[in-house]
Amino acid sequence: MAEAPCLRLASPVHPATGFAMMPLPPFDLLQTRRQLSR
């Protein structure tokens, strides 16, 4: 799964999973995916 570059820059990324270590609400992730899908 690709993440938004802004999320990677704004928050520390876990080296193993590649996911931001800061927990984000599901709706925030959906909004990010919508922006990436444009």
ZAFIVO-165078 format. One record per atom (N, C-alpha, C): x, y, z; residue in one letter. Coordinates in steps of 0.2 Angstrom, whole numbers, plus 5000, padded with zeros to 4 digits. Each point is the difference from the previous one (the first is absolute). Last residue first. Layout:
<sites>
XYZA;...
</sites>
This chain:
<sites>
496550554966R;499850054995R;500449994993R;500349875021S;499649974994S;499850054995S;501150065021L;500549974996L;499649974993L;498750105017Q;500450054997Q;500549974995Q;498649865012R;499650044995R;500550054997R;500949885018R;499949964994R;499650034995R;500250115020T;500650004997T;500049964994T;498150015013Q;500150064997Q;500750004996Q;499649825013L;499549994995L;500150074996L;501149985020L;500349964995L;499650004994L;499150115018D;500650034998D;500449974994D;498249895012F;499850054995F;500550044997F;500549845017P;499949974994P;499750054995P;501750095019P;499349975000P;499849974993P;502550005010L;499650054996L;499349975000L;502649975014P;499349984998P;499550054997P;502849994999M;499550035004M;499349984997M;502049914991M;499949985007M;499450045004M;500249944973A;500250065004A;499849975007A;500749824982F;499550045002F;500250065005F;501349824990G;500050064996G;499450045001G;501049795011T;499350004997T;500050064994T;502049975013A;499849934999A;499350004995A;501050205010P;500549974994P;499749944998P;498550215009H;500349945003H;500449964994H;499650275002V;499849944997V;500349945003V;499450275007P;500549955000P;499749934997P;498950244993S;500049965006S;500649944999S;499550184984A;499850035006A;500149965006A;500649934978L;500450055002L;499850035007L;498749834990R;500749975001R;500550065003R;497850054992L;500049975007L;500749975002L;499750104979C;500050055005C;500049975007C;499949874980P;500750035002P;500050055005P;498249804998A;500150064997A;500750035003A;499649744995E;499850055005E;500150074997E;499649734991A;500450064999A;499750055005A;500049725000M;499650065000M;500450065000M;
</sites>
